[in-house]
Amino acid sequence: MSDDPEDKRPHRLEDHLFGMDPMHSHEEEADHDHDHDDVGGESDATTSSLWLQDNITLVSVGIDIGSAGTQVIFSRVHLRRLSEELTSRYFVVDRETVYQSPVALTPYLSEERIDDRAIGRIIDSAYEAAGVHPDDVDTGAVILTGEALRRENAKAIADVLAEVGGEFVCAAAG
């Protein structure tokens, strides 16, 4: 099919087989007809299989238990695969905060122990407020810092939170 507006030749199926003139219409004198897979207008690049292979969205959670405050943040992280020569790796191209809990006072039972049940309630409340189930979490981290880190049950708390909170990549305590 020619780009010349004076060219009156009818188009053929081969003229648009590979995406050329995708939104054309057949006139009454056309010698062929065929179905269109793009009914409904423009196609969405984010549904193509190539786009889906190179773009990943992960749900991430960060749990920070500090000397005075405890906070939980949920994010949606968009990664894109970029290829160089014969290798490829993913880079963060966008990060959106889904929910950030208010800072709660870190609860202590004594000079030696963090109140693990109270921490559990803070974390559970954040998951509920965010509308996120632990099975929805693709990655995350738990960190204990300052005085919270020095408590005898700090590592056990970090390990339990990483175990039940989703697919965590890091639990740091001590």
Backbone as ProteinMPNN parsed JSONL, in Angstrom:
{"seq_chain_A": "MSDDPEDKRPHRLEDHLFGMDPMHSHEEEADHDHDHDDVGGESDATTSSLWLQDNITLVSVGIDIGSAGTQVIFSRVHLRRLSEELTSRYFVVDRETVYQSPVALTPYLSEERIDDRAIGRIIDSAYEAAGVHPDDVDTGAVILTGEALRRENAKAIADVLAEVGGEFVCAAAG", "coords_chain_A": {"N_chain_A": [[0.846, -1.165, 0.0], [0.626, 2.142, -0.811], [1.98, 5.273, 0.381], [1.204, 7.437, -0.937], [-1.346, 9.741, -1.519], [-2.686, 9.877, -3.906], [-2.601, 7.419, -4.986], [-4.708, 4.948, -5.931], [-4.966, 2.244, -5.725], [-6.425, -0.738, -4.46], [-5.955, -1.959, -1.15], [-4.1, -4.819, 0.002], [-4.217, -7.892, 1.87], [-1.607, -8.505, 2.644], [-0.523, -5.993, 2.836], [-0.939, -4.937, 5.366], [-0.27, -6.901, 7.109], [1.887, -7.096, 8.865], [1.459, -5.157, 10.826], [1.121, -2.773, 9.485], [-0.967, -0.075, 8.806], [-3.038, -0.639, 10.84], [-5.618, 0.065, 11.753], [-7.429, 0.173, 9.642], [-10.241, 0.303, 7.338], [-12.436, -1.8, 5.527], [-13.682, -1.207, 2.38], [-16.705, -1.312, 0.431], [-16.066, -2.36, -2.11], [-13.86, -3.935, -1.652], [-11.698, -6.745, -2.065], [-11.301, -8.642, -0.154], [-11.636, -9.759, 3.251], [-11.102, -9.785, 6.759], [-10.518, -10.852, 10.174], [-9.961, -8.715, 12.987], [-7.554, -8.558, 15.523], [-7.281, -6.562, 17.285], [-9.545, -5.367, 18.372], [-11.308, -2.784, 19.874], [-9.607, -0.679, 20.01], [-6.53, 1.035, 20.681], [-3.639, -0.951, 21.379], [-2.252, -2.251, 24.437], [0.902, -1.822, 25.59], [1.893, -2.886, 27.936], [0.802, -5.367, 28.251], [1.963, -7.064, 26.509], [3.887, -9.986, 25.776], [6.663, -9.699, 25.606], [7.154, -7.277, 26.954], [6.289, -8.004, 29.493], [8.217, -9.893, 30.194], [10.472, -8.365, 30.595], [9.841, -6.539, 32.564], [9.081, -6.199, 35.93], [7.015, -6.167, 38.776], [7.226, -5.771, 42.185], [6.06, -6.411, 45.509], [7.07, -4.899, 48.401], [8.229, -4.925, 51.793], [9.285, -3.101, 54.608], [10.512, -3.34, 57.829], [11.199, -1.593, 60.653], [12.633, -1.651, 63.68], [13.446, 0.263, 66.185], [15.391, 2.0, 68.765], [13.585, 3.803, 70.044], [11.352, 3.973, 68.365], [9.042, 2.171, 66.222], [8.357, 1.17, 62.949], [6.531, 0.451, 59.931], [6.719, -0.053, 56.456], [5.234, -0.29, 53.286], [5.862, -0.99, 49.917], [5.613, -0.658, 46.351], [7.581, -1.893, 43.9], [8.977, -1.258, 40.799], [10.738, -3.02, 38.469], [13.042, -3.118, 35.773], [14.409, -5.031, 33.191], [17.588, -4.629, 31.89], [19.674, -5.025, 29.187], [23.053, -5.748, 28.508], [25.512, -6.378, 26.288], [26.136, -9.723, 26.589], [24.786, -10.144, 28.916], [22.235, -9.563, 31.384], [20.424, -7.55, 33.71], [18.279, -6.542, 36.408], [16.959, -3.313, 37.065], [15.883, -0.823, 39.355], [13.215, 1.12, 38.438], [11.064, 2.528, 39.273], [9.452, 3.429, 42.296], [6.886, 3.082, 44.55], [5.258, 4.218, 47.392], [3.083, 2.294, 49.153], [1.869, 2.047, 51.638], [2.519, 3.6, 54.729], [3.17, 3.102, 57.99], [2.138, 4.755, 61.036], [4.617, 5.997, 63.325], [5.297, 3.951, 66.011], [5.783, 3.675, 69.537], [8.528, 1.764, 70.504], [7.933, -1.218, 72.097], [8.892, -2.37, 75.316], [9.508, -5.087, 77.529], [11.195, -5.32, 79.658], [14.441, -4.287, 80.861], [15.95, -6.069, 79.471], [14.419, -7.289, 77.499], [12.405, -7.112, 74.516], [8.966, -6.42, 74.015], [7.517, -8.895, 72.565], [4.923, -9.685, 71.812], [3.496, -7.271, 71.713], [4.936, -6.014, 69.673], [4.219, -7.743, 67.615], [1.476, -7.111, 67.413], [1.642, -4.461, 66.483], [2.852, -4.844, 63.977], [0.99, -6.587, 62.734], [-1.219, -4.88, 62.658], [-0.295, -2.947, 60.865], [-0.056, -4.449, 58.479], [-2.754, -5.066, 58.114], [-3.897, -2.474, 57.845], [-2.638, -1.688, 55.509], [-3.741, -3.418, 53.754], [-2.518, -5.713, 52.915], [-1.521, -9.052, 52.552], [0.67, -11.412, 54.078], [1.411, -13.366, 52.156], [1.376, -11.915, 49.835], [3.674, -10.476, 49.769], [6.685, -9.935, 48.172], [9.341, -9.37, 48.691], [11.518, -8.165, 51.302], [12.648, -6.581, 54.38], [13.784, -6.808, 57.741], [14.864, -4.784, 60.299], [16.659, -4.242, 63.264], [17.665, -1.776, 65.468], [19.918, 0.286, 67.439], [19.055, 0.539, 70.89], [17.085, -1.429, 70.846], [18.271, -3.441, 69.432], [20.077, -4.445, 71.245], [18.701, -6.013, 73.025], [17.943, -9.183, 74.529], [16.202, -10.838, 73.097], [16.169, -9.916, 70.51], [17.217, -10.963, 68.036], [15.664, -13.286, 67.743], [13.116, -12.166, 67.44], [13.45, -10.755, 65.017], [13.938, -12.916, 63.296], [11.497, -14.377, 63.473], [9.651, -12.477, 62.485], [10.614, -12.203, 59.868], [10.112, -14.752, 58.973], [7.275, -15.084, 59.072], [6.316, -12.843, 57.808], [6.408, -12.7, 55.017], [8.171, -12.99, 51.887], [11.1, -12.478, 52.803], [14.291, -10.938, 52.372], [16.208, -10.252, 54.109], [17.053, -10.21, 57.5], [18.075, -8.393, 60.027], [19.833, -8.282, 62.937], [21.995, -7.532, 65.313]], "CA_chain_A": [[0.0, 0.0, 0.0], [1.453, 3.325, -0.979], [1.658, 6.436, 1.202], [0.779, 8.477, -1.869], [-2.802, 9.859, -1.475], [-3.222, 9.753, -5.262], [-2.594, 6.005, -5.346], [-6.06, 4.439, -5.711], [-4.991, 0.789, -5.716], [-6.959, -1.282, -3.211], [-4.907, -2.621, -0.371], [-4.167, -6.273, 0.091], [-3.972, -8.405, 3.21], [-0.168, -8.415, 2.902], [-0.152, -4.606, 3.106], [-0.991, -4.624, 6.794], [-0.052, -8.14, 7.832], [2.887, -6.906, 9.912], [1.194, -3.958, 11.601], [0.913, -1.601, 8.648], [-2.354, 0.365, 8.705], [-3.81, -1.58, 11.646], [-6.992, 0.481, 12.017], [-8.071, 0.461, 8.358], [-11.574, -0.28, 7.147], [-12.649, -2.346, 4.195], [-14.802, -0.586, 1.683], [-17.577, -2.301, -0.201], [-15.468, -3.015, -3.272], [-12.66, -4.68, -1.279], [-11.742, -8.136, -2.501], [-11.034, -9.538, 0.963], [-12.026, -9.335, 4.586], [-10.44, -10.605, 7.772], [-10.787, -10.426, 11.543], [-8.943, -7.895, 13.645], [-7.313, -8.953, 16.908], [-7.136, -5.357, 18.092], [-10.847, -4.753, 18.578], [-11.341, -1.982, 21.088], [-8.711, 0.472, 19.926], [-5.085, 0.903, 20.827], [-3.187, -2.058, 22.216], [-1.525, -1.845, 25.626], [2.237, -2.433, 25.552], [2.175, -3.58, 29.193], [0.271, -6.73, 28.227], [2.707, -7.889, 25.557], [4.744, -10.954, 26.461], [8.026, -9.163, 25.693], [7.171, -6.282, 28.027], [6.146, -8.718, 30.761], [9.478, -10.57, 30.505], [11.492, -7.391, 30.97], [9.332, -5.652, 33.603], [8.563, -6.923, 37.087], [6.577, -5.339, 39.894], [7.301, -6.51, 43.438], [5.574, -5.786, 46.735], [8.16, -4.932, 49.367], [7.928, -4.407, 53.131], [10.415, -2.811, 55.471], [10.129, -3.238, 59.238], [12.292, -0.972, 61.394], [12.407, -1.635, 65.125], [14.549, 1.046, 66.717], [15.435, 2.249, 70.205], [12.379, 4.48, 70.516], [10.197, 3.842, 67.482], [8.874, 1.041, 65.307], [7.568, 1.59, 61.79], [6.426, -0.504, 58.832], [6.41, 0.608, 55.187], [4.98, -1.183, 52.156], [6.14, -0.324, 48.644], [5.528, -1.392, 45.086], [8.833, -1.595, 43.205], [8.962, -1.659, 39.387], [12.08, -3.335, 37.972], [13.131, -3.347, 34.332], [15.638, -5.717, 32.785], [18.385, -3.94, 30.885], [20.684, -5.939, 28.663], [24.33, -5.237, 28.025], [26.263, -7.453, 25.665], [25.508, -11.029, 26.764], [24.203, -10.256, 30.248], [21.15, -8.639, 31.702], [20.062, -7.474, 35.117], [17.133, -5.681, 36.666], [17.191, -2.043, 37.727], [14.673, -0.176, 39.861], [12.849, 2.283, 37.625], [10.021, 3.279, 39.963], [9.094, 2.926, 43.62], [5.691, 3.763, 45.035], [4.888, 3.847, 48.749], [1.697, 1.845, 49.221], [1.392, 2.381, 52.979], [3.551, 3.852, 55.727], [2.494, 3.125, 59.289], [2.633, 5.778, 61.96], [5.683, 5.502, 64.197], [4.815, 3.521, 67.33], [6.863, 3.505, 70.503], [8.996, 0.379, 70.598], [7.535, -1.719, 73.422], [9.855, -3.188, 76.058], [9.014, -5.765, 78.734], [12.173, -5.057, 80.717], [15.716, -3.79, 80.336], [16.566, -7.107, 78.655], [13.537, -7.906, 76.493], [11.381, -6.393, 73.757], [7.648, -7.054, 74.136], [7.294, -9.501, 71.252], [3.486, -9.687, 71.486], [3.13, -5.901, 71.321], [5.52, -5.819, 68.331], [3.353, -8.5, 66.706], [0.245, -6.335, 67.183], [2.002, -3.305, 65.644], [3.091, -5.351, 62.618], [-0.302, -7.065, 62.214], [-2.04, -3.698, 62.387], [0.223, -2.323, 59.639], [-0.463, -5.298, 57.351], [-4.2, -4.897, 57.929], [-4.148, -1.12, 57.332], [-2.137, -1.629, 54.128], [-4.503, -4.345, 52.916], [-1.532, -6.644, 52.357], [-1.37, -10.339, 53.234], [2.072, -11.838, 53.952], [1.633, -14.104, 50.908], [1.509, -10.943, 48.746], [4.98, -9.822, 49.888], [7.714, -10.57, 47.346], [10.661, -9.128, 49.252], [11.442, -7.268, 52.443], [13.74, -6.601, 55.345], [13.531, -6.437, 59.134], [16.097, -4.338, 60.947], [16.593, -3.776, 64.642], [18.795, -0.867, 65.656], [20.041, 0.968, 68.728], [18.788, -0.226, 72.11], [16.286, -2.618, 70.506], [19.221, -4.448, 68.97], [20.819, -4.977, 72.392], [17.837, -6.863, 73.855], [18.289, -10.597, 74.368], [15.319, -11.526, 72.149], [16.144, -9.152, 69.253], [17.412, -11.832, 66.873], [14.498, -14.169, 67.624], [12.018, -11.357, 66.893], [13.749, -10.525, 63.593], [13.764, -14.18, 62.578], [10.067, -14.702, 63.402], [9.012, -11.53, 61.562], [11.023, -12.559, 58.508], [9.476, -16.031, 58.639], [5.82, -14.982, 58.879], [5.946, -11.596, 57.138], [6.464, -12.791, 53.558], [9.449, -13.437, 51.31], [12.103, -11.504, 53.213], [15.653, -11.228, 51.946], [17.156, -9.862, 55.139], [16.617, -9.961, 58.871], [19.317, -7.976, 60.65], [19.839, -7.972, 64.36], [23.264, -7.905, 65.918]], "C_chain_A": [[0.888, 1.223, 0.0], [1.025, 4.422, -0.011], [1.153, 7.593, 0.35], [-0.75, 8.563, -1.877], [-3.452, 9.724, -2.85], [-3.294, 8.296, -5.714], [-3.939, 5.392, -4.97], [-6.123, 2.912, -5.699], [-5.59, 0.296, -4.405], [-5.831, -1.964, -2.434], [-5.159, -4.123, -0.348], [-3.889, -6.672, 1.537], [-2.498, -8.258, 3.582], [0.27, -6.994, 3.256], [-0.132, -4.288, 4.599], [-0.789, -5.85, 7.672], [0.904, -7.963, 9.009], [2.712, -5.57, 10.622], [0.98, -2.709, 10.784], [-0.58, -1.302, 8.562], [-3.281, -0.521, 9.54], [-5.274, -1.199, 11.845], [-7.734, 0.844, 10.73], [-9.489, -0.093, 8.326], [-11.677, -0.761, 5.709], [-13.857, -1.66, 3.578], [-15.555, -1.661, 0.92], [-16.921, -3.033, -1.361], [-14.196, -3.808, -2.935], [-12.815, -6.145, -1.657], [-11.446, -9.127, -1.37], [-11.574, -8.935, 2.261], [-11.298, -10.255, 5.562], [-10.772, -10.047, 9.143], [-9.635, -9.582, 12.053], [-8.799, -8.36, 15.084], [-7.279, -7.754, 17.839], [-8.458, -4.632, 18.299], [-10.819, -3.988, 19.891], [-10.326, -0.864, 21.07], [-7.261, 0.103, 20.102], [-4.733, -0.288, 21.711], [-2.361, -1.495, 23.37], [-0.187, -2.579, 25.646], [2.521, -3.245, 26.812], [1.585, -4.98, 29.249], [1.015, -7.618, 27.239], [3.665, -8.805, 26.317], [6.184, -10.456, 26.575], [8.145, -8.152, 26.823], [7.132, -6.991, 29.38], [7.426, -9.444, 31.16], [10.521, -9.602, 31.04], [11.071, -6.446, 32.086], [8.676, -6.472, 34.706], [8.133, -5.9, 38.132], [6.535, -6.217, 41.138], [6.653, -5.709, 44.56], [6.653, -5.994, 47.788], [7.671, -4.399, 50.714], [9.234, -4.19, 53.878], [9.916, -2.627, 56.89], [11.349, -2.742, 60.001], [11.904, -0.913, 62.865], [13.624, -0.962, 65.741], [14.462, 1.231, 68.216], [14.122, 2.815, 70.725], [11.155, 4.183, 69.666], [10.239, 2.621, 66.587], [7.973, 1.498, 64.177], [7.624, 0.524, 60.706], [6.065, 0.274, 57.578], [6.265, -0.45, 54.094], [5.186, -0.393, 50.879], [5.856, -1.257, 47.483], [6.746, -0.938, 44.284], [8.745, -2.141, 41.78], [10.412, -1.822, 38.937], [12.015, -3.565, 36.472], [14.469, -4.005, 34.035], [16.308, -4.907, 31.687], [19.518, -4.868, 30.473], [21.915, -5.175, 28.211], [25.132, -6.431, 27.535], [25.544, -8.781, 25.885], [24.878, -11.211, 28.143], [23.027, -9.299, 30.393], [20.926, -8.66, 33.201], [18.931, -6.476, 35.271], [17.566, -4.434, 37.43], [15.86, -1.492, 38.214], [14.408, 1.06, 39.01], [11.743, 3.107, 38.277], [9.747, 2.615, 41.306], [7.938, 3.765, 44.126], [5.404, 3.28, 46.456], [3.406, 3.516, 48.765], [1.096, 2.236, 50.568], [2.596, 2.58, 53.884], [2.843, 3.985, 57.069], [2.961, 4.331, 60.095], [3.743, 5.162, 62.821], [5.067, 5.18, 65.556], [6.01, 3.427, 68.269], [7.246, 2.032, 70.56], [8.698, -0.131, 72.005], [8.606, -2.629, 74.043], [9.151, -3.834, 77.244], [9.902, -5.45, 79.933], [13.416, -4.463, 80.062], [16.346, -4.785, 79.363], [15.717, -7.583, 77.481], [12.599, -6.896, 75.837], [10.07, -7.144, 73.958], [7.258, -7.604, 72.763], [5.818, -9.524, 70.857], [3.026, -8.303, 71.035], [3.705, -5.567, 69.943], [4.657, -6.533, 67.302], [2.073, -7.746, 66.387], [0.512, -5.125, 66.289], [2.149, -3.746, 64.189], [1.782, -5.824, 61.989], [-1.209, -5.905, 61.834], [-1.602, -3.009, 61.094], [-0.175, -3.131, 58.407], [-1.949, -5.106, 57.058], [-4.517, -3.526, 57.327], [-3.704, -0.983, 55.877], [-2.962, -2.498, 53.193], [-3.607, -5.364, 52.241], [-1.509, -7.909, 53.213], [0.096, -10.756, 53.088], [2.377, -12.62, 52.675], [1.819, -13.175, 49.71], [2.885, -10.294, 48.713], [6.026, -10.615, 49.111], [9.104, -10.435, 47.936], [10.519, -8.182, 50.438], [12.633, -7.42, 53.358], [13.213, -6.203, 56.717], [14.86, -5.97, 59.691], [15.785, -3.902, 62.372], [17.846, -2.955, 64.887], [18.808, -0.32, 67.081], [19.813, 0.045, 69.904], [17.965, -1.477, 71.843], [17.194, -3.768, 70.095], [19.924, -5.142, 70.14], [19.974, -5.892, 73.29], [18.085, -8.332, 73.531], [17.403, -11.337, 73.368], [15.244, -10.823, 70.784], [16.266, -10.06, 68.027], [16.212, -12.748, 66.667], [13.309, -13.414, 67.032], [12.236, -11.114, 65.405], [13.507, -11.789, 62.782], [12.289, -14.545, 62.413], [9.359, -13.77, 62.426], [9.372, -11.849, 60.116], [10.339, -13.84, 58.053], [8.003, -15.867, 58.294], [5.402, -13.775, 58.049], [5.916, -11.645, 55.633], [7.824, -13.291, 53.123], [10.544, -12.415, 51.615], [13.492, -11.931, 52.742], [16.648, -10.942, 53.059], [16.447, -9.711, 56.476], [17.883, -9.645, 59.642], [19.098, -7.622, 62.111], [21.165, -8.45, 64.913], [24.229, -8.276, 64.915]], "O_chain_A": [[1.835, 1.291, 0.784], [-0.142, 4.5, 0.374], [0.723, 8.617, 0.881], [-1.408, 7.575, -2.203], [-4.655, 9.479, -2.94], [-3.961, 7.975, -6.697], [-4.27, 5.329, -3.786], [-7.213, 2.342, -5.665], [-5.296, 0.851, -3.346], [-4.877, -2.477, -3.019], [-6.252, -4.612, -0.633], [-3.384, -5.872, 2.326], [-2.18, -7.922, 4.723], [1.303, -6.802, 3.896], [0.64, -3.433, 5.033], [-1.11, -5.823, 8.86], [0.743, -8.616, 10.04], [3.694, -4.92, 10.98], [0.678, -1.66, 11.353], [-1.371, -2.199, 8.272], [-4.222, -1.099, 8.996], [-6.099, -2.08, 12.086], [-8.583, 1.736, 10.739], [-9.88, -0.871, 9.196], [-11.075, -0.19, 4.8], [-14.916, -1.557, 4.196], [-15.082, -2.79, 0.786], [-17.195, -4.214, -1.575], [-13.524, -4.302, -3.841], [-13.905, -6.712, -1.583], [-11.351, -10.33, -1.616], [-11.916, -7.754, 2.33], [-10.927, -11.376, 5.212], [-11.246, -8.918, 9.269], [-8.494, -9.717, 11.611], [-9.793, -8.539, 15.788], [-7.251, -7.918, 19.059], [-8.482, -3.405, 18.392], [-10.351, -4.505, 20.906], [-10.204, -0.151, 22.065], [-6.819, -0.984, 19.728], [-5.441, -0.594, 22.67], [-1.833, -0.387, 23.279], [-0.147, -3.808, 25.71], [3.305, -4.193, 26.77], [1.842, -5.714, 30.203], [0.723, -8.81, 27.143], [4.186, -8.438, 27.37], [6.859, -10.765, 27.557], [9.124, -8.164, 27.568], [7.859, -6.619, 30.301], [7.696, -9.597, 32.352], [11.362, -9.983, 31.853], [11.876, -5.621, 32.517], [7.827, -7.325, 34.446], [8.808, -4.892, 38.342], [5.894, -7.268, 41.15], [6.693, -4.478, 44.56], [7.092, -7.118, 48.033], [6.804, -3.526, 50.766], [10.162, -4.993, 53.788], [8.997, -1.844, 57.131], [12.399, -3.384, 59.998], [10.966, -0.213, 63.245], [14.703, -1.552, 65.809], [13.569, 0.687, 68.867], [13.605, 2.351, 71.742], [10.038, 4.143, 70.182], [11.303, 2.107, 66.24], [6.947, 2.137, 64.41], [8.608, -0.204, 60.571], [5.21, 1.159, 57.618], [7.068, -1.378, 53.995], [4.735, 0.747, 50.77], [5.86, -2.48, 47.623], [6.92, 0.252, 44.022], [8.476, -3.324, 41.573], [11.209, -0.887, 39.014], [11.051, -4.137, 35.962], [15.513, -3.601, 34.548], [15.684, -4.546, 30.689], [20.225, -5.422, 31.314], [21.823, -4.102, 27.614], [25.393, -7.372, 28.284], [24.424, -8.945, 25.399], [24.479, -12.321, 28.496], [22.864, -8.357, 29.617], [21.201, -9.653, 33.874], [18.664, -5.671, 34.379], [18.417, -4.491, 38.318], [14.83, -1.672, 37.564], [15.266, 1.933, 38.877], [11.505, 4.249, 37.886], [9.805, 1.392, 41.432], [7.997, 4.995, 44.131], [5.317, 2.076, 46.699], [2.571, 4.356, 48.43], [-0.043, 2.699, 50.637], [3.57, 1.829, 53.818], [2.015, 4.877, 57.257], [4.047, 4.862, 59.863], [3.788, 3.947, 63.012], [4.407, 6.018, 66.17], [7.123, 3.131, 67.835], [6.381, 1.161, 70.652], [9.153, 0.45, 72.99], [9.144, -3.523, 73.391], [8.304, -3.213, 77.888], [9.43, -5.33, 81.064], [13.432, -4.177, 78.865], [17.173, -4.408, 78.532], [16.237, -8.215, 76.562], [12.08, -5.979, 76.473], [10.066, -8.371, 74.06], [6.74, -6.88, 71.913], [5.499, -9.396, 69.675], [2.255, -8.18, 70.083], [3.045, -4.913, 69.136], [4.39, -5.988, 66.231], [1.625, -7.732, 65.241], [-0.306, -4.8, 65.428], [1.631, -3.096, 63.281], [1.495, -5.497, 60.838], [-1.885, -5.946, 60.806], [-2.438, -2.542, 60.32], [-0.588, -2.557, 57.399], [-2.353, -4.997, 55.9], [-5.32, -3.43, 56.399], [-4.319, -0.251, 55.103], [-2.894, -2.339, 51.974], [-3.893, -5.824, 51.136], [-1.481, -7.841, 54.442], [0.705, -10.473, 52.057], [3.494, -12.543, 52.163], [2.356, -13.59, 48.682], [3.232, -9.63, 47.736], [6.23, -11.805, 49.353], [9.96, -11.291, 47.71], [9.516, -7.48, 50.562], [13.504, -8.264, 53.149], [12.315, -5.37, 56.836], [15.869, -6.666, 59.575], [14.762, -3.27, 62.633], [18.954, -3.379, 64.556], [17.834, -0.449, 67.822], [20.305, -1.084, 69.929], [18.126, -2.481, 72.536], [16.909, -4.93, 70.383], [20.319, -6.303, 70.027], [20.505, -6.485, 74.229], [18.4, -8.679, 72.393], [17.815, -12.368, 72.838], [14.347, -11.11, 69.991], [15.489, -9.927, 67.082], [15.788, -12.963, 65.531], [12.574, -13.963, 66.211], [11.304, -11.253, 64.614], [12.931, -11.73, 61.696], [11.874, -14.975, 61.337], [8.548, -14.225, 61.62], [8.516, -11.772, 59.235], [10.022, -13.991, 56.873], [7.53, -16.452, 57.32], [4.249, -13.69, 57.628], [5.432, -10.699, 55.01], [8.541, -13.934, 53.891], [10.872, -11.583, 50.77], [13.823, -13.117, 52.716], [17.808, -11.344, 52.969], [15.358, -9.141, 56.55], [18.691, -10.541, 59.889], [18.278, -6.77, 62.453], [21.422, -9.653, 64.97], [25.363, -8.622, 65.247]]}, "name": "protein", "num_of_chains": 1, "seq": "MSDDPEDKRPHRLEDHLFGMDPMHSHEEEADHDHDHDDVGGESDATTSSLWLQDNITLVSVGIDIGSAGTQVIFSRVHLRRLSEELTSRYFVVDRETVYQSPVALTPYLSEERIDDRAIGRIIDSAYEAAGVHPDDVDTGAVILTGEALRRENAKAIADVLAEVGGEFVCAAAG"}
